[in-house]
Amino acid sequence: MNAIITGTSCGIGKAIAEHFLDNGWTVFGLDIQGPSIQREGYTHYIADIARDPLPELPLAEVLINNAGVQNTGRDIDVNLKGTMRVTEQYGFREGIRSVLFIASASASTGAEFPEYAASKGGVVAYMKSTALRLAPMGATANSLSPGGVLTDLNAHIIEDPELWAQVMAETPLKKWASVEEIAQWAYFVTVINTSMTAQDILIDNGEAARANFIW
């Protein structure tokens, strides 16, 4: 069983790759950075998904689009156009079973950097197009939209008591997701799930549902 996963050098992508490896999958990782996983069954390729030629990879049952940038001036190019390049090359091939996109809660709320939010909103729309095109092949396509996640990228918030208190005031469950939890979601949606398609799953500990009732 083969899985192709982008953005595997750190954070969510690395956790997803590790989870698939733990479950006996062969994983092919793409990242602009070098490998941080040294395990049997894992092969790493260095590539900028928006600019570089994409490597020839074996057929895979699962494709997970996780690679992305935030507020770099390249958000549309990498997060949306790069993701589309990867999907068009690896997603519409014999034996594909599921394509997953890691989007963002900001895709629906818009509550982040403008270009980043727009890029992730585009990813969700493209996911639905992908689902319709994959359906005749019996394959699914869905997206996960995490809110806050405990990653190094968010360390400046997590480690700042004042910022963390402000975030928690907007988060009903008073926590953020771990990368391991997002990896479990990714595995469920791509491997266990066979009937849900064209859906975006919001994983934000209730932040988008926040409503302050004043009487």
Buried (B, 14 or more C-beta within 10 A) or exposed (E): EBBBBBBBBBBBBBBBBBBBBEEEBBBBBBBBEEBBBEEEBBBBBBBBBBEBEBBEBEEBBBBBBBBBBBEEEBBBBBBBBBBBBBBEBBBBEEEBBBBBBBBBBBBBBEEBEEBBBBBBBBBBBBBBEBBEBBEEBEBBBBBBBBBBBBBEEBEEBBEEEEEBEEBBEBBBEEEBBBBBBBBBBBBEBBBEBEEEBBBBBBBBBBBBEEEEEEE
